């Protein structure tokens, strides 16, 4: 799935509140982490188990991010010991207490199918 | 924009002219692309039953729904005759239905200050549905429940990634025997995979963390389940302190009953002084009934009752509507609050707790009033 296409769909969905036929399905729009020192670590550590959405919507202090990253490493997130601080600084800088950047992707209703 | 999209916008405009407000578009708000989490926009929470396709979705991780042809529900533990039931066998047992609210324990987490880690749900991790299946008490009677069991251990078929702890849970057996249902239908349709097919646990009046999806095992035991999702997660302080206070696990207890709460789902953005407008919403509680919903336009100095909808079931939500006439121009703020059948009143401010559970502060909307 192309991240570029995702970004276009995201912008479209937010700007025009497009009718259902134009909306992406749940899980088809993957918004990348913002660029910066630490993005590479975040991609590696976080995205195996969940999308960037749940990280990008947080408003956490560096102390809270330290606790969260430590918990996630315990649960199997792949972070080299010498990159942990870089990851925490990246998350705290981008998704700190003042973070107001997250907007949920507007997605289609979910058809029942197996 | 495509021609088709323009035509659809045109149709919506016609609907808007006919009903006074734009017809809400059927959609969800993605909170996590994977594992899938999505909340329902408030303008779609205006019906007694929340349609399956816009019902909020919550996962701990990417779960594969079991194949309903090979799925089995195991009932073991403190029982005389352990069971292993296919879906067809489950469906041959006496049917039971409950219409009730499912709300994520974390619904409203984004509204707490200071912020709390976790999915930043606002208002829409909640819905009301008709759940059909088999009563837990009938299943445990068939298995021959032994005396001495106090907790019902539950497990689902979803396996966690990496070293993430499994989502193994338990709830008081007394509650499960009284109200619990193993549901294989949701609003008259087969339970959708994203909602736990082939079957999930339904615990009317209790938060969604008890409503195990992709249910694979029911096991009555003497003691509660152990593990992260019992001993650390889904706990609420016994005596909540100031916002920001962190408690140890032993100073907390599992989240159970929902807190009394009313939410405004539909209100005009603009009104004219002297001309009545309709405000609508829904209210529910961990008590079986909502006694009343009231609104204020003066910050809580005076309250007037909303009209409760006629549709009504234990632990279901109650729709309400309120005719409001602004007295003067300017920005008005309406607040709603509910009172339940046990006398609990929705507080102005929700009680901050370190995991951000059960937000239930007064919900408000702003209306621009012109002369």
HADDOCK unambig.tbl for C-alpha pairs under 7 A between the chains (distance, minus, plus):
assign (segid A and resid 19 and name CA) (segid B and resid 5 and name CA) 6.29 0.50 0.50
assign (segid A and resid 19 and name CA) (segid B and resid 8 and name CA) 6.62 0.50 0.50
assign (segid A and resid 19 and name CA) (segid B and resid 25 and name CA) 6.66 0.50 0.50
assign (segid A and resid 20 and name CA) (segid B and resid 25 and name CA) 6.90 0.50 0.50
assign (segid A and resid 20 and name CA) (segid B and resid 26 and name CA) 6.55 0.50 0.50
assign (segid A and resid 20 and name CA) (segid B and resid 27 and name CA) 6.84 0.50 0.50
assign (segid A and resid 26 and name CA) (segid B and resid 30 and name CA) 6.52 0.50 0.50
assign (segid A and resid 26 and name CA) (segid B and resid 33 and name CA) 6.21 0.50 0.50
assign (segid A and resid 27 and name CA) (segid B and resid 33 and name CA) 3.90 0.50 0.50
assign (segid A and resid 27 and name CA) (segid B and resid 34 and name CA) 5.91 0.50 0.50
assign (segid A and resid 27 and name CA) (segid B and resid 36 and name CA) 6.61 0.50 0.50
assign (segid A and resid 28 and name CA) (segid B and resid 33 and name CA) 6.96 0.50 0.50
assign (segid A and resid 29 and name CA) (segid B and resid 33 and name CA) 6.90 0.50 0.50
assign (segid A and resid 30 and name CA) (segid B and resid 33 and name CA) 6.62 0.50 0.50
assign (segid A and resid 49 and name CA) (segid B and resid 161 and name CA) 6.92 0.50 0.50
assign (segid A and resid 50 and name CA) (segid B and resid 34 and name CA) 5.05 0.50 0.50
assign (segid A and resid 50 and name CA) (segid B and resid 35 and name CA) 5.49 0.50 0.50
assign (segid A and resid 51 and name CA) (segid B and resid 32 and name CA) 5.97 0.50 0.50
assign (segid A and resid 51 and name CA) (segid B and resid 33 and name CA) 5.55 0.50 0.50
assign (segid A and resid 51 and name CA) (segid B and resid 34 and name CA) 5.31 0.50 0.50
assign (segid A and resid 53 and name CA) (segid B and resid 31 and name CA) 6.14 0.50 0.50
assign (segid A and resid 53 and name CA) (segid B and resid 32 and name CA) 5.07 0.50 0.50
assign (segid A and resid 53 and name CA) (segid B and resid 33 and name CA) 6.82 0.50 0.50
assign (segid A and resid 54 and name CA) (segid B and resid 31 and name CA) 6.45 0.50 0.50
assign (segid A and resid 54 and name CA) (segid B and resid 32 and name CA) 5.53 0.50 0.50
assign (segid A and resid 54 and name CA) (segid B and resid 119 and name CA) 6.06 0.50 0.50
assign (segid A and resid 57 and name CA) (segid B and resid 120 and name CA) 6.53 0.50 0.50
assign (segid A and resid 58 and name CA) (segid B and resid 117 and name CA) 6.42 0.50 0.50
assign (segid A and resid 59 and name CA) (segid B and resid 115 and name CA) 6.06 0.50 0.50
assign (segid A and resid 60 and name CA) (segid B and resid 115 and name CA) 6.58 0.50 0.50
assign (segid A and resid 60 and name CA) (segid B and resid 117 and name CA) 6.90 0.50 0.50
assign (segid A and resid 75 and name CA) (segid B and resid 162 and name CA) 6.21 0.50 0.50
assign (segid A and resid 75 and name CA) (segid B and resid 163 and name CA) 4.41 0.50 0.50
assign (segid A and resid 75 and name CA) (segid B and resid 164 and name CA) 4.45 0.50 0.50
assign (segid A and resid 76 and name CA) (segid B and resid 162 and name CA) 4.95 0.50 0.50
assign (segid A and resid 76 and name CA) (segid B and resid 163 and name CA) 5.13 0.50 0.50
assign (segid A and resid 76 and name CA) (segid B and resid 164 and name CA) 6.87 0.50 0.50
assign (segid A and resid 104 and name CA) (segid B and resid 29 and name CA) 5.39 0.50 0.50
assign (segid A and resid 104 and name CA) (segid B and resid 30 and name CA) 5.14 0.50 0.50
assign (segid A and resid 104 and name CA) (segid B and resid 31 and name CA) 5.72 0.50 0.50
assign (segid A and resid 105 and name CA) (segid B and resid 29 and name CA) 5.87 0.50 0.50
assign (segid A and resid 105 and name CA) (segid B and resid 30 and name CA) 5.14 0.50 0.50
assign (segid A and resid 106 and name CA) (segid B and resid 27 and name CA) 6.59 0.50 0.50
assign (segid A and resid 106 and name CA) (segid B and resid 28 and name CA) 5.90 0.50 0.50
assign (segid A and resid 106 and name CA) (segid B and resid 29 and name CA) 4.87 0.50 0.50
assign (segid A and resid 106 and name CA) (segid B and resid 30 and name CA) 6.21 0.50 0.50
assign (segid A and resid 107 and name CA) (segid B and resid 27 and name CA) 5.57 0.50 0.50
assign (segid A and resid 107 and name CA) (segid B and resid 28 and name CA) 5.23 0.50 0.50
assign (segid A and resid 107 and name CA) (segid B and resid 29 and name CA) 6.13 0.50 0.50
assign (segid A and resid 107 and name CA) (segid B and resid 30 and name CA) 6.50 0.50 0.50
assign (segid A and resid 108 and name CA) (segid B and resid 27 and name CA) 4.83 0.50 0.50
assign (segid A and resid 108 and name CA) (segid B and resid 28 and name CA) 6.25 0.50 0.50
assign (segid A and resid 109 and name CA) (segid B and resid 26 and name CA) 5.95 0.50 0.50
assign (segid A and resid 109 and name CA) (segid B and resid 27 and name CA) 4.78 0.50 0.50
assign (segid A and resid 109 and name CA) (segid B and resid 28 and name CA) 6.01 0.50 0.50
assign (segid A and resid 109 and name CA) (segid B and resid 53 and name CA) 5.05 0.50 0.50
assign (segid A and resid 109 and name CA) (segid B and resid 54 and name CA) 5.25 0.50 0.50
assign (segid A and resid 110 and name CA) (segid B and resid 53 and name CA) 4.51 0.50 0.50
assign (segid A and resid 110 and name CA) (segid B and resid 54 and name CA) 6.54 0.50 0.50
assign (segid A and resid 111 and name CA) (segid B and resid 53 and name CA) 5.81 0.50 0.50
assign (segid A and resid 112 and name CA) (segid B and resid 192 and name CA) 5.59 0.50 0.50
assign (segid A and resid 114 and name CA) (segid B and resid 193 and name CA) 6.68 0.50 0.50
